[in-house]
Amino acid sequence: MTKEQHIEELRAELRRATDADERRQIEAEIVLAQAEREVIWAEQDGRPSAEPPF
């Protein structure tokens, strides 16, 4: 599964969620997956890493 598919699956899960705690958990997972996707895109574009060089 690609990162984009995973994000879309989480969004669908969020739409079905009724419990507030579950919604917060899914929202956090979406944010994390989006951040991971951004890192992947940055690496593919050859942008410098945000990590220190040591």
N, CA, C and O atoms as CSV, one atom per row, in Angstrom:
chain,resi,resn,atom,element,x,y,z
A,1,MET,N,N,0.839,-1.165,0.000
A,1,MET,CA,C,0.000,0.000,0.000
A,1,MET,C,C,0.894,1.241,0.000
A,1,MET,O,O,1.861,1.328,0.756
A,2,THR,N,N,0.557,2.173,-0.842
A,2,THR,CA,C,1.332,3.413,-0.888
A,2,THR,C,C,0.924,4.316,0.283
A,2,THR,O,O,-0.116,4.106,0.908
A,3,LYS,N,N,1.741,5.300,0.563
A,3,LYS,CA,C,1.441,6.244,1.644
A,3,LYS,C,C,0.142,6.982,1.336
A,3,LYS,O,O,-0.662,7.234,2.234
A,4,GLU,N,N,-0.061,7.328,0.066
A,4,GLU,CA,C,-1.278,8.037,-0.328
A,4,GLU,C,C,-2.514,7.168,-0.096
A,4,GLU,O,O,-3.539,7.661,0.376
A,5,GLN,N,N,-2.424,5.897,-0.420
A,5,GLN,CA,C,-3.538,4.979,-0.179
A,5,GLN,C,C,-3.823,4.856,1.315
A,5,GLN,O,O,-4.979,4.819,1.736
A,6,HIS,N,N,-2.768,4.793,2.099
A,6,HIS,CA,C,-2.922,4.693,3.539
A,6,HIS,C,C,-3.645,5.921,4.094
A,6,HIS,O,O,-4.524,5.792,4.945
A,7,ILE,N,N,-3.279,7.103,3.615
A,7,ILE,CA,C,-3.927,8.333,4.062
A,7,ILE,C,C,-5.403,8.322,3.681
A,7,ILE,O,O,-6.254,8.687,4.492
A,8,GLU,N,N,-5.708,7.913,2.473
A,8,GLU,CA,C,-7.102,7.860,2.038
A,8,GLU,C,C,-7.902,6.845,2.860
A,8,GLU,O,O,-9.065,7.084,3.182
A,9,GLU,N,N,-7.287,5.730,3.193
A,9,GLU,CA,C,-7.944,4.724,4.025
A,9,GLU,C,C,-8.230,5.284,5.427
A,9,GLU,O,O,-9.298,5.053,5.993
A,10,LEU,N,N,-7.271,6.010,5.965
A,10,LEU,CA,C,-7.470,6.633,7.279
A,10,LEU,C,C,-8.583,7.675,7.220
A,10,LEU,O,O,-9.394,7.762,8.142
A,11,ARG,N,N,-8.633,8.459,6.156
A,11,ARG,CA,C,-9.699,9.459,6.009
A,11,ARG,C,C,-11.068,8.794,5.955
A,11,ARG,O,O,-12.024,9.288,6.553
A,12,ALA,N,N,-11.167,7.677,5.243
A,12,ALA,CA,C,-12.430,6.942,5.178
A,12,ALA,C,C,-12.801,6.405,6.555
A,12,ALA,O,O,-13.964,6.450,6.955
A,13,GLU,N,N,-11.818,5.904,7.267
A,13,GLU,CA,C,-12.043,5.401,8.624
A,13,GLU,C,C,-12.511,6.539,9.538
A,13,GLU,O,O,-13.387,6.345,10.380
A,14,LEU,N,N,-11.928,7.712,9.366
A,14,LEU,CA,C,-12.306,8.869,10.165
A,14,LEU,C,C,-13.767,9.250,9.909
A,14,LEU,O,O,-14.491,9.607,10.839
A,15,ARG,N,N,-14.190,9.175,8.665
A,15,ARG,CA,C,-15.582,9.513,8.333
A,15,ARG,C,C,-16.565,8.563,9.018
A,15,ARG,O,O,-17.683,8.960,9.345
A,16,ARG,N,N,-16.155,7.314,9.238
A,16,ARG,CA,C,-17.035,6.321,9.864
A,16,ARG,C,C,-16.961,6.339,11.387
A,16,ARG,O,O,-17.847,5.804,12.053
A,17,ALA,N,N,-15.927,6.941,11.939
A,17,ALA,CA,C,-15.708,6.916,13.391
A,17,ALA,C,C,-16.738,7.793,14.099
A,17,ALA,O,O,-17.047,8.899,13.656
A,18,THR,N,N,-17.257,7.274,15.203
A,18,THR,CA,C,-18.243,8.024,15.978
A,18,THR,C,C,-17.712,8.403,17.354
A,18,THR,O,O,-18.176,9.378,17.945
A,19,ASP,N,N,-16.760,7.657,17.865
A,19,ASP,CA,C,-16.187,7.902,19.181
A,19,ASP,C,C,-15.135,9.002,19.096
A,19,ASP,O,O,-14.279,8.980,18.212
A,20,ALA,N,N,-15.198,9.965,20.017
A,20,ALA,CA,C,-14.274,11.103,19.995
A,20,ALA,C,C,-12.826,10.661,20.162
A,20,ALA,O,O,-11.941,11.183,19.483
A,21,ASP,N,N,-12.571,9.711,21.050
A,21,ASP,CA,C,-11.192,9.222,21.240
A,21,ASP,C,C,-10.665,8.548,19.985
A,21,ASP,O,O,-9.508,8.733,19.605
A,22,GLU,N,N,-11.517,7.771,19.349
A,22,GLU,CA,C,-11.114,7.097,18.113
A,22,GLU,C,C,-10.825,8.122,17.020
A,22,GLU,O,O,-9.865,7.973,16.264
A,23,ARG,N,N,-11.650,9.159,16.936
A,23,ARG,CA,C,-11.438,10.200,15.931
A,23,ARG,C,C,-10.095,10.900,16.150
A,23,ARG,O,O,-9.363,11.149,15.193
A,24,ARG,N,N,-9.770,11.219,17.410
A,24,ARG,CA,C,-8.491,11.870,17.700
A,24,ARG,C,C,-7.321,10.969,17.321
A,24,ARG,O,O,-6.317,11.442,16.788
A,25,GLN,N,N,-7.448,9.680,17.592
A,25,GLN,CA,C,-6.395,8.719,17.251
A,25,GLN,C,C,-6.182,8.680,15.736
A,25,GLN,O,O,-5.047,8.720,15.260
A,26,ILE,N,N,-7.265,8.601,14.997
A,26,ILE,CA,C,-7.175,8.543,13.535
A,26,ILE,C,C,-6.610,9.847,12.974
A,26,ILE,O,O,-5.788,9.831,12.058
A,27,GLU,N,N,-7.059,10.978,13.530
A,27,GLU,CA,C,-6.538,12.268,13.073
A,27,GLU,C,C,-5.030,12.350,13.285
A,27,GLU,O,O,-4.303,12.860,12.433
A,28,ALA,N,N,-4.567,11.847,14.424
A,28,ALA,CA,C,-3.124,11.846,14.700
A,28,ALA,C,C,-2.389,10.954,13.708
A,28,ALA,O,O,-1.301,11.300,13.249
A,29,GLU,N,N,-2.977,9.810,13.375
A,29,GLU,CA,C,-2.361,8.904,12.399
A,29,GLU,C,C,-2.290,9.559,11.019
A,29,GLU,O,O,-1.318,9.370,10.288
A,30,ILE,N,N,-3.314,10.321,10.669
A,30,ILE,CA,C,-3.319,11.020,9.382
A,30,ILE,C,C,-2.193,12.052,9.342
A,30,ILE,O,O,-1.468,12.145,8.352
A,31,VAL,N,N,-2.049,12.821,10.411
A,31,VAL,CA,C,-0.988,13.832,10.471
A,31,VAL,C,C,0.377,13.172,10.325
A,31,VAL,O,O,1.232,13.659,9.585
A,32,LEU,N,N,0.580,12.063,11.032
A,32,LEU,CA,C,1.850,11.354,10.958
A,32,LEU,C,C,2.102,10.829,9.537
A,32,LEU,O,O,3.203,10.976,9.006
A,33,ALA,N,N,1.096,10.229,8.937
A,33,ALA,CA,C,1.248,9.689,7.584
A,33,ALA,C,C,1.545,10.805,6.582
A,33,ALA,O,O,2.352,10.623,5.670
A,34,GLN,N,N,0.897,11.951,6.750
A,34,GLN,CA,C,1.160,13.079,5.851
A,34,GLN,C,C,2.585,13.590,6.024
A,34,GLN,O,O,3.237,13.944,5.042
A,35,ALA,N,N,3.069,13.631,7.248
A,35,ALA,CA,C,4.438,14.063,7.495
A,35,ALA,C,C,5.432,13.086,6.869
A,35,ALA,O,O,6.428,13.498,6.275
A,36,GLU,N,N,5.155,11.797,7.006
A,36,GLU,CA,C,6.021,10.780,6.388
A,36,GLU,C,C,6.026,10.938,4.876
A,36,GLU,O,O,7.068,10.808,4.233
A,37,ARG,N,N,4.849,11.219,4.308
A,37,ARG,CA,C,4.748,11.421,2.861
A,37,ARG,C,C,5.577,12.620,2.422
A,37,ARG,O,O,6.244,12.567,1.389
A,38,GLU,N,N,5.543,13.699,3.197
A,38,GLU,CA,C,6.322,14.887,2.875
A,38,GLU,C,C,7.816,14.581,2.892
A,38,GLU,O,O,8.557,15.072,2.040
A,39,VAL,N,N,8.259,13.785,3.839
A,39,VAL,CA,C,9.672,13.395,3.903
A,39,VAL,C,C,10.051,12.598,2.660
A,39,VAL,O,O,11.102,12.825,2.062
A,40,ILE,N,N,9.194,11.672,2.284
A,40,ILE,CA,C,9.452,10.861,1.085
A,40,ILE,C,C,9.561,11.759,-0.138
A,40,ILE,O,O,10.479,11.610,-0.944
A,41,TRP,N,N,8.616,12.698,-0.277
A,41,TRP,CA,C,8.637,13.607,-1.425
A,41,TRP,C,C,9.899,14.457,-1.416
A,41,TRP,O,O,10.508,14.674,-2.464
A,42,ALA,N,N,10.296,14.941,-0.246
A,42,ALA,CA,C,11.497,15.772,-0.141
A,42,ALA,C,C,12.734,14.975,-0.547
A,42,ALA,O,O,13.601,15.488,-1.255
A,43,GLU,N,N,12.814,13.739,-0.106
A,43,GLU,CA,C,13.955,12.898,-0.477
A,43,GLU,C,C,13.974,12.643,-1.976
A,43,GLU,O,O,15.042,12.628,-2.587
A,44,GLN,N,N,12.813,12.445,-2.570
A,44,GLN,CA,C,12.744,12.197,-4.006
A,44,GLN,C,C,13.118,13.435,-4.802
A,44,GLN,O,O,13.697,13.336,-5.884
A,45,ASP,N,N,12.785,14.603,-4.260
A,45,ASP,CA,C,13.102,15.864,-4.939
A,45,ASP,C,C,14.545,16.283,-4.723
A,45,ASP,O,O,15.020,17.231,-5.348
A,46,GLY,N,N,15.242,15.583,-3.842
A,46,GLY,CA,C,16.626,15.920,-3.567
A,46,GLY,C,C,16.797,17.098,-2.628
A,46,GLY,O,O,17.881,17.675,-2.536
A,47,ARG,N,N,15.719,17.457,-1.926
A,47,ARG,CA,C,15.835,18.545,-0.960
A,47,ARG,C,C,16.699,18.100,0.209
A,47,ARG,O,O,16.739,16.913,0.534
A,48,PRO,N,N,17.373,19.017,0.828
A,48,PRO,CA,C,18.212,18.656,1.968
A,48,PRO,C,C,17.378,18.114,3.115
A,48,PRO,O,O,16.219,18.488,3.292
A,49,SER,N,N,17.976,17.244,3.877
A,49,SER,CA,C,17.311,16.650,5.021
A,49,SER,C,C,17.197,17.659,6.156
A,49,SER,O,O,18.048,18.534,6.314
A,50,ALA,N,N,16.141,17.526,6.938
A,50,ALA,CA,C,15.967,18.392,8.106
A,50,ALA,C,C,16.759,17.882,9.288
A,50,ALA,O,O,16.838,18.556,10.314
A,51,GLU,N,N,17.343,16.716,9.166
A,51,GLU,CA,C,18.125,16.138,10.249
A,51,GLU,C,C,19.525,16.749,10.279
A,51,GLU,O,O,20.086,17.085,9.236
A,52,PRO,N,N,20.084,16.889,11.483
A,52,PRO,CA,C,21.452,17.403,11.566
A,52,PRO,C,C,22.446,16.423,10.928
A,52,PRO,O,O,22.178,15.223,10.882
A,53,PRO,N,N,23.571,16.911,10.443
A,53,PRO,CA,C,24.517,16.062,9.712
A,53,PRO,C,C,25.380,15.169,10.592
A,53,PRO,O,O,26.287,14.517,10.075
A,54,PHE,N,N,25.140,15.111,11.886
A,54,PHE,CA,C,25.957,14.282,12.769
A,54,PHE,C,C,25.188,13.118,13.314
A,54,PHE,O,O,25.734,12.320,14.076
